[in-house]
Structures are given as structure tokens and as C-alpha cells.
Amino acid sequence: RLCLSPDGSTLISVDENGGALLVNFHKAVVLCQFQFKAKVLDLQFSPDMKFIAVTSEQHIQIWKAPPLVSQFRPFHLIRTFTGHYDDVLCLTWSPDSKFLISGSRDMACRLYSAEPIKGYLPITLTGHRNHIVGAFFRYGLKPGMDESLYTVAKDGALFTWKFVPIDQDEKGRRFGVGRSFKKRDQIEAISDDAHWIAKCNVVMVKKHYFQQNHAKVVCAALHHSNKISELLVVGFDTGVFGLFEMPEFN
């Protein structure tokens, strides 16, 4: 796995056994070696370059982003997220680096807050019938946006989701996971100045299918071409790649 920082200065390379190299990309200099304790299936720098999210089997680890200088221990583990029942396969940060969405082999996605928020419960997105290959935030994410999240599964299903303020949600629960009244009280106890995503539910708004003669999706990436539309690149096990303009799915 390769992970390049948003400014193109830092490269992290991880082999299949979890061995990592921290590289000054501009100077092509290896700064240090590091060993993750589990096989890494995905890792991503946060957009503000303060953190790195790393998959670790069923968990997600948040590490402090290492500096571009040689240090004895440049990697520092900050926190670990749990909740998935099988290997986490993909990760994506929100544009403001405040939240993180993960996709797993357990066919579910989870939305975590990078920093602890009192009363916030991670949201579980369910409905897919195969492994999650990609999960993405839409560019320019803001309250009231009709389509805010995209999730792609191995069977070729693409779901779009939106955030709905809790006081507008008649069901009073997180999508995909029933919540007891006690837990709902925890959600409503979130302070008024908390991030707006922390005060929302997530609901599915559309389902799309790639229709590639039963071909399986093996990879997906979302590229922000402009503030209006984005380009979703999808690779299939037949060797075919598809380009789709989002959110129109053209």
C-alpha cells in the first residue's frame, strides 16, 4: 500500500506484512522504518495532514502524522476505533478532517468522529450485500446537501446517502442500527456547538448498479474535478475500468 500526503511531501509505503517505510518524497530519502502489528489494507492521510488512519484487521487506528525529519519513533498511536465484525477494507476522511468513514468485509460502513465528541455514537450504514470496496465523502460537504456520501460494494452496487438533522428524523434512530431510548438521549445530549455531522442521522437516498455482466468491483476512487461534480473511477475483475460522473451517475 502506498499513501502520499496531500501536499505531496511524505510517502508511506507498507508491504503485505505490515512493514512500513516513511519517505521524504521530494528528496527520495527514507527517513525511518516501522512495523505495524497487522496487515494494512488501507491507510490515508487526513486532509489537514495532522493524522493518518490505518486499517488493523477489524479496527481502525489513528496515528499522529510523522514529521519530515528523522526520528527514533516518528509514529505515535492516538486512538483505536472498533465496531466492525470483519476486516476493514477502505477508509476516507471528511474534507475538514473531523470525521472518517470506513468500509468492511462485514458489508457495513461506519462513520467515526476523529476527535471524541460527548454523546456521539458512531453511525452504521447497512444495506449492501457484499464487501465494501469504497466509501467516500462528497466534495464541499455541507449541511442540507442532497447526496453527501457514496459507498461502493464488490457486487457493483453504489449507494448514495445524505445527512438528516436528528430533530427531522421521525424514526429517531441511526440508519441500520436500532437505538434504545437511552442511547437516543445520548445523541440528543450533544452540545449545540458540536460539529453538525454529530447531530445528524444518515439515510440512503439512491441506489445505482454498474451493470457489468456480473463482474466484481475490485477498486474504486473518487476524484474531485470541480465544486459541482466528481469523477468516480471503478475497476472490475475483468480488467475493465469505468468512469462515472457523480452525483448524476453518468
FENMODA-V936782 format. One record per pair of residues at least 24 apart in sequence whose C-alpha atoms are under 6 Angstrom apart, sorted by the first residue. I is the first residue (numbers start at 1). GAP is how many residues later the second one is. D is the distance in whole Angstrom. If there is no record, write none. Layout:
# FENMODA-V936782
i:I gap:GAP d:D
i:I gap:GAP d:D
This chain:
# FENMODA-V936782
i:5 gap:40 d:6
i:31 gap:39 d:5
i:41 gap:48 d:6
i:42 gap:48 d:6
i:46 gap:47 d:6
i:46 gap:51 d:5
i:47 gap:50 d:6
i:55 gap:33 d:6
i:57 gap:30 d:5
i:58 gap:26 d:6
i:58 gap:28 d:5
i:58 gap:29 d:4
i:58 gap:30 d:5
i:90 gap:44 d:6
i:92 gap:44 d:6
i:94 gap:43 d:6
i:103 gap:29 d:5
i:104 gap:28 d:5
i:105 gap:26 d:5
i:107 gap:24 d:5
i:107 gap:25 d:6
i:119 gap:67 d:5
i:119 gap:68 d:5
i:119 gap:70 d:6
i:119 gap:71 d:5
i:120 gap:67 d:6
i:125 gap:51 d:6
i:126 gap:50 d:5
i:130 gap:24 d:6
i:130 gap:25 d:6
i:134 gap:86 d:6
i:154 gap:62 d:5
i:154 gap:63 d:5
i:155 gap:61 d:5
i:156 gap:53 d:6
i:156 gap:54 d:5
i:156 gap:61 d:6
i:157 gap:51 d:6
i:157 gap:52 d:5
i:158 gap:49 d:6
i:158 gap:50 d:5
i:158 gap:51 d:6
i:159 gap:47 d:6
i:159 gap:48 d:5
i:160 gap:44 d:6
i:160 gap:45 d:6
i:160 gap:46 d:5
i:161 gap:42 d:6
i:161 gap:43 d:4
i:161 gap:44 d:5
i:162 gap:40 d:6
i:162 gap:41 d:6
i:163 gap:37 d:6
i:163 gap:38 d:6
i:163 gap:39 d:5
i:164 gap:36 d:5
i:164 gap:37 d:5
i:165 gap:35 d:4
i:166 gap:34 d:5
i:166 gap:35 d:6
i:174 gap:27 d:5
i:175 gap:27 d:6
i:175 gap:28 d:6
